[in-house]
Amino acid sequence: MNFNLDVLKIDPVQELAKLSEFVVEQVGAFRKKGVIVGLSGGIDSACIAAVAVHALGKDKVVGLLLPESESSPISSEYASLHAQALGIEHREIDITSTVDSIVKYKWRDEFIQKMIPEYKPGYKYNITLPTDLLDRASFSFYRLQVQMPDGELKSKRLTHDELLTITSFANIKIRARMLHLYAEAERRSLLVAGTTNRTEFILGDFCKYGDGGTDIEPFTHLYKNQIYQLSDHLEVIPEIIERQPSPDTFSLPVSDQEFFFRIAFDKLDYLLIGWEHEVPINEAAKVLDLSEDAVGRAYKDFASKFRATAHLREVAKAFQ
């Protein structure tokens, strides 16, 4: 590979034509009437909805907005604005009761309170990782953060078992959204289109039987950087393009960098494509103006995430 700062550039016109052909073929192969997309207010779902409209026409694309009690209201606001701009049918379903019917929010609150006694139901919380992987060597220890009424943050480093418990509850929200998507899709003979991009697919930033449990995954060959290029070409609304990527599964806002990747997006995809194509560390460091130690830490982190999430990619149906 000729590794340089143009390595992620795509021809959006050509890419859109290939994606559109894929979507049309899959709708025909499944003998469906169209496509349904869970609109999160984020860049990936906005982009796949726009691709589907280009491929099939707005009358064959449906958007579902699926918030729950702890979702950011901005997510639904932006998702609705984007659906209106596309001219597609869309509606909102609050999934709070679905989530609560599986594992009670009250049980989750009691679990958090055991770790941070000052926590009370209604307080905002998230979990985060250190985001300075390129600056220094550090362990990938998650921390639980709780925001007090006065704005003060209380935090605690999570044990592995505590992390699993917190993330299992967050994943219920993601899987609940898929339940509602398929209920609508099957009733109306629609294909559920996934939103996982290559950055997420390779590193395992998706939920098995949640956002990874779809009929098709058209974006698993496109890095996040390339999703932005395609979204710009498709004129996705600027509110979404300029929004910081976030999982939106915790009541206290957290970015994708803070929650999972540990590396800012302006460097992440270049490092990831370098790791995938075995670009030597010294070469990647020179092109990206980073130290060799920083690139080495990134490559090591990618390898660890790739191994740990291999089981997720076994069930994903991807566009290749």
C-alpha positions as CSV (number, residue, x, y, z in Angstrom):
1,M,0.0,0.0,0.0
2,N,1.1,3.5,-0.8
3,F,0.3,5.0,2.6
4,N,-0.4,8.7,2.5
5,L,-3.0,11.3,3.5
6,D,-5.1,10.6,0.4
7,V,-5.4,6.9,1.2
8,L,-9.0,7.3,2.6
9,K,-10.3,9.4,-0.3
10,I,-13.2,7.9,-2.3
11,D,-15.1,8.9,-5.4
12,P,-18.5,9.5,-3.8
13,V,-20.3,9.3,-7.1
14,Q,-18.9,6.0,-7.9
15,E,-19.3,4.7,-4.4
16,L,-23.0,5.8,-4.3
17,A,-23.6,3.9,-7.6
18,K,-22.2,0.7,-6.1
19,L,-24.1,1.0,-2.9
20,S,-27.3,1.8,-4.7
21,E,-26.9,-1.3,-6.9
22,F,-26.3,-3.4,-3.8
23,V,-29.4,-2.1,-2.0
24,V,-31.6,-2.7,-5.1
25,E,-30.2,-6.2,-5.5
26,Q,-30.8,-7.1,-1.9
27,V,-34.3,-5.8,-1.8
28,G,-35.1,-7.8,-4.9
29,A,-33.3,-10.9,-3.5
30,F,-35.3,-10.8,-0.3
31,R,-38.5,-9.9,-2.2
32,K,-39.2,-6.9,0.0
33,K,-41.1,-3.7,-0.7
34,G,-38.3,-1.4,0.5
35,V,-36.0,-0.6,3.4
36,I,-36.4,0.5,7.0
37,V,-33.6,2.3,8.9
38,G,-33.4,3.1,12.6
39,L,-32.6,6.8,12.6
40,S,-30.4,7.7,15.6
41,G,-29.6,11.3,14.8
42,G,-26.0,10.1,13.9
43,I,-24.0,10.2,10.7
44,D,-24.2,6.5,9.8
45,S,-27.9,6.0,9.9
46,A,-28.4,9.3,8.2
47,C,-26.1,8.3,5.4
48,I,-27.7,4.8,4.8
49,A,-31.1,6.4,4.7
50,A,-29.9,8.8,2.1
51,V,-28.3,6.0,0.1
52,A,-31.6,4.0,0.2
53,V,-33.6,7.0,-1.0
54,H,-31.1,7.4,-3.9
55,A,-31.4,3.7,-4.7
56,L,-35.1,3.1,-4.3
57,G,-36.9,6.4,-4.1
58,K,-38.3,8.1,-1.0
59,D,-41.6,6.1,-1.1
60,K,-39.7,2.8,-0.4
61,V,-37.7,4.0,2.6
62,V,-39.1,4.2,6.2
63,G,-37.3,5.7,9.2
64,L,-37.9,4.8,12.8
65,L,-36.8,7.0,15.7
66,L,-36.4,4.8,18.8
67,P,-35.5,6.9,21.9
68,E,-35.8,5.8,25.5
69,S,-35.9,7.8,28.7
70,E,-32.2,8.4,28.8
71,S,-31.6,9.3,25.1
72,S,-30.4,12.8,24.2
73,P,-33.4,14.7,22.9
74,I,-31.1,16.1,20.2
75,S,-30.9,12.6,18.7
76,S,-34.6,12.5,17.8
77,E,-34.6,16.2,16.8
78,Y,-31.9,15.7,14.3
79,A,-33.2,12.3,13.1
80,S,-36.6,13.9,12.4
81,L,-35.0,16.9,10.6
82,H,-33.1,14.5,8.4
83,A,-36.1,12.4,7.6
84,Q,-38.1,15.5,6.6
85,A,-35.2,16.6,4.4
86,L,-35.2,13.2,2.6
87,G,-39.0,13.3,2.4
88,I,-39.4,9.8,3.8
89,E,-42.1,8.4,6.1
90,H,-40.9,8.3,9.7
91,R,-42.3,8.0,13.2
92,E,-41.1,7.8,16.7
93,I,-41.5,4.9,19.2
94,D,-40.4,5.4,22.8
95,I,-38.8,2.1,23.8
96,T,-38.5,2.8,27.5
97,S,-41.2,0.3,28.4
98,T,-39.5,-2.4,26.3
99,V,-36.2,-1.9,28.0
100,D,-37.7,-1.8,31.4
101,S,-39.6,-5.0,30.8
102,I,-36.3,-6.9,30.3
103,V,-34.2,-5.4,33.1
104,K,-35.6,-2.7,35.3
105,Y,-34.0,0.7,35.3
106,K,-34.6,0.5,39.1
107,W,-32.3,-2.6,39.2
108,R,-29.6,-0.7,37.2
109,D,-29.9,2.3,39.6
110,E,-29.5,0.1,42.6
111,F,-26.3,-1.5,41.0
112,I,-24.8,1.9,40.3
113,Q,-25.6,3.1,43.9
114,K,-23.6,0.2,45.3
115,M,-20.5,1.6,43.5
116,I,-21.2,5.3,44.0
117,P,-23.4,5.7,47.1
118,E,-24.2,9.4,46.3
119,Y,-26.0,8.3,43.1
120,K,-29.8,8.6,43.0
121,P,-32.3,7.7,40.3
122,G,-32.4,10.5,37.7
123,Y,-28.8,11.4,38.1
124,K,-26.8,11.2,34.9
125,Y,-24.1,8.7,34.3
126,N,-21.8,7.2,31.7
127,I,-18.7,5.0,31.4
128,T,-15.4,6.2,29.8
129,L,-11.9,5.1,28.8
130,P,-8.7,7.2,28.8
131,T,-8.7,9.1,25.4
132,D,-5.0,9.9,25.2
133,L,-3.7,6.6,23.8
134,L,-1.5,8.4,21.3
135,D,0.0,10.6,24.0
136,R,1.0,8.1,26.6
137,A,0.8,4.4,27.5
138,S,-2.1,3.7,29.8
139,F,-4.3,0.8,30.7
140,S,-7.8,0.4,29.2
141,F,-9.7,0.7,32.5
142,Y,-13.2,1.9,32.3
143,R,-14.5,4.4,34.8
144,L,-18.1,5.0,35.9
145,Q,-19.0,8.7,36.1
146,V,-22.0,10.1,37.9
147,Q,-22.9,13.8,37.7
148,M,-24.2,15.3,40.9
149,P,-26.9,18.0,40.9
150,D,-24.3,20.7,41.3
151,G,-22.4,19.4,38.3
152,E,-19.6,17.6,40.2
153,L,-18.5,14.3,38.7
154,K,-18.0,11.3,41.0
155,S,-16.2,8.4,39.4
156,K,-15.0,4.9,40.2
157,R,-12.8,2.5,38.2
158,L,-14.8,-0.5,37.2
159,T,-13.8,-4.1,37.7
160,H,-14.4,-6.4,34.8
161,D,-17.6,-7.8,36.2
162,E,-18.9,-4.3,37.0
163,L,-18.2,-3.2,33.4
164,L,-20.0,-6.3,32.0
165,T,-23.1,-5.5,34.1
166,I,-23.2,-1.8,33.1
167,T,-22.7,-2.6,29.4
168,S,-25.2,-5.4,29.4
169,F,-27.9,-3.0,30.5
170,A,-26.8,-0.5,27.8
171,N,-26.9,-3.2,25.2
172,I,-30.5,-4.0,26.1
173,K,-31.4,-0.6,24.8
174,I,-29.7,-1.4,21.5
175,R,-31.4,-4.7,21.2
176,A,-34.8,-3.3,22.1
177,R,-34.4,-0.9,19.1
178,M,-33.9,-3.9,16.8
179,L,-37.0,-5.6,18.2
180,H,-39.1,-2.7,17.2
181,L,-37.4,-2.3,13.8
182,Y,-38.1,-6.0,12.9
183,A,-41.7,-5.7,14.2
184,E,-42.2,-2.9,11.7
185,A,-40.1,-4.5,9.0
186,E,-41.9,-7.8,9.0
187,R,-45.4,-6.3,9.2
188,R,-44.6,-4.2,6.1
189,S,-42.2,-6.5,4.2
190,L,-39.2,-4.2,4.5
191,L,-35.5,-5.0,4.7
192,V,-33.7,-3.8,7.8
193,A,-30.6,-1.9,6.7
194,G,-27.7,-1.8,9.1
195,T,-25.4,1.2,9.8
196,T,-22.1,-0.4,10.9
197,N,-19.1,1.2,9.2
198,R,-15.7,-0.5,8.7
199,T,-14.1,1.3,11.6
200,E,-16.7,-0.2,13.9
201,F,-16.8,-3.5,12.2
202,I,-13.1,-4.2,12.4
203,L,-12.8,-3.1,16.0
204,G,-16.1,-4.6,17.2
205,D,-18.0,-1.4,18.1
206,F,-21.4,-2.9,17.5
207,C,-23.9,-5.0,19.5
208,K,-24.6,-8.6,18.6
209,Y,-28.3,-9.0,17.8
210,G,-28.6,-5.2,18.3
211,D,-27.2,-2.9,15.6
212,G,-25.3,-5.9,14.3
213,G,-28.4,-8.0,13.8
214,T,-29.7,-6.6,10.5
215,D,-30.6,-8.0,7.1
216,I,-27.8,-6.1,5.3
217,E,-24.7,-4.1,6.3
218,P,-23.8,-1.9,3.3
219,F,-21.1,0.2,5.0
220,T,-18.7,-2.4,6.4
221,H,-16.1,-1.6,3.7
222,L,-16.2,2.2,4.4
223,Y,-14.3,3.8,7.2
224,K,-15.9,6.5,9.3
225,N,-13.9,9.1,7.4
226,Q,-15.4,7.8,4.2
227,I,-18.9,7.9,5.6
228,Y,-18.4,11.6,6.1
229,Q,-17.3,12.0,2.5
230,L,-20.3,10.2,1.2
231,S,-22.7,12.1,3.6
232,D,-21.3,15.4,2.4
233,H,-22.0,14.4,-1.2
234,L,-25.5,13.2,-0.3
235,E,-26.1,16.6,1.5
236,V,-26.9,15.1,4.9
237,I,-28.1,17.9,7.1
238,P,-25.2,19.9,8.7
239,E,-26.5,19.4,12.2
240,I,-25.7,15.7,11.9
241,I,-22.5,16.1,10.0
242,E,-21.1,18.5,12.6
243,R,-22.4,16.4,15.6
244,Q,-19.8,14.5,17.7
245,P,-20.3,10.7,17.2
246,S,-21.8,9.1,20.4
247,P,-23.3,5.8,21.3
248,D,-26.2,7.7,23.1
249,T,-26.9,4.8,25.4
250,F,-26.0,6.6,28.7
251,S,-27.8,9.6,30.3
252,L,-24.6,11.6,30.6
253,P,-23.2,12.4,27.1
254,V,-20.1,10.5,26.1
255,S,-18.3,10.5,22.7
256,D,-17.3,7.4,20.7
257,Q,-13.7,8.3,21.4
258,E,-14.3,8.4,25.2
259,F,-16.4,5.3,25.2
260,F,-14.5,3.0,22.9
261,F,-11.9,4.1,20.4
262,R,-9.5,6.2,22.6
263,I,-8.2,8.0,19.5
264,A,-9.6,11.1,17.8
265,F,-11.2,10.5,14.4
266,D,-8.8,12.7,12.5
267,K,-6.1,10.1,13.2
268,L,-8.1,6.9,13.9
269,D,-9.0,5.7,10.4
270,Y,-5.5,6.4,9.0
271,L,-4.0,4.3,11.8
272,L,-6.6,1.6,11.3
273,I,-6.1,1.3,7.6
274,G,-2.3,1.3,8.2
275,W,-2.7,-1.6,10.7
276,E,-5.0,-3.6,8.4
277,H,-2.5,-3.3,5.5
278,E,0.5,-3.9,7.7
279,V,2.1,-0.5,7.0
280,P,5.3,-0.4,9.0
281,I,5.1,1.6,12.2
282,N,7.9,4.0,11.2
283,E,6.2,4.8,7.8
284,A,2.8,5.4,9.4
285,A,4.4,7.6,12.1
286,K,6.2,9.8,9.5
287,V,3.1,10.3,7.3
288,L,0.8,11.1,10.3
289,D,3.4,13.2,12.2
290,L,3.2,10.9,15.2
291,S,5.9,9.2,17.3
292,E,6.6,5.5,16.6
293,D,5.6,4.7,20.1
294,A,2.1,6.3,19.5
295,V,1.6,4.3,16.4
296,G,2.8,1.1,18.1
297,R,0.3,1.7,20.9
298,A,-2.5,2.2,18.4
299,Y,-1.6,-0.9,16.4
300,K,-1.5,-3.0,19.7
301,D,-4.9,-1.6,20.7
302,F,-6.4,-2.5,17.3
303,A,-5.1,-6.0,17.5
304,S,-6.5,-6.5,21.0
305,K,-9.9,-5.2,20.0
306,F,-10.0,-7.3,16.8
307,R,-9.2,-10.5,18.7
308,A,-11.7,-9.8,21.5
309,T,-14.6,-9.1,19.1
310,A,-14.0,-11.9,16.5
311,H,-17.3,-13.6,17.6
312,L,-19.3,-10.5,16.6
313,R,-18.1,-10.5,13.0
314,E,-19.0,-14.2,12.6
315,V,-22.8,-13.3,12.5
316,A,-22.6,-10.0,10.6
317,K,-23.8,-10.0,7.0
318,A,-21.6,-7.5,5.2
319,F,-21.3,-5.8,1.8
320,Q,-18.0,-6.8,0.4
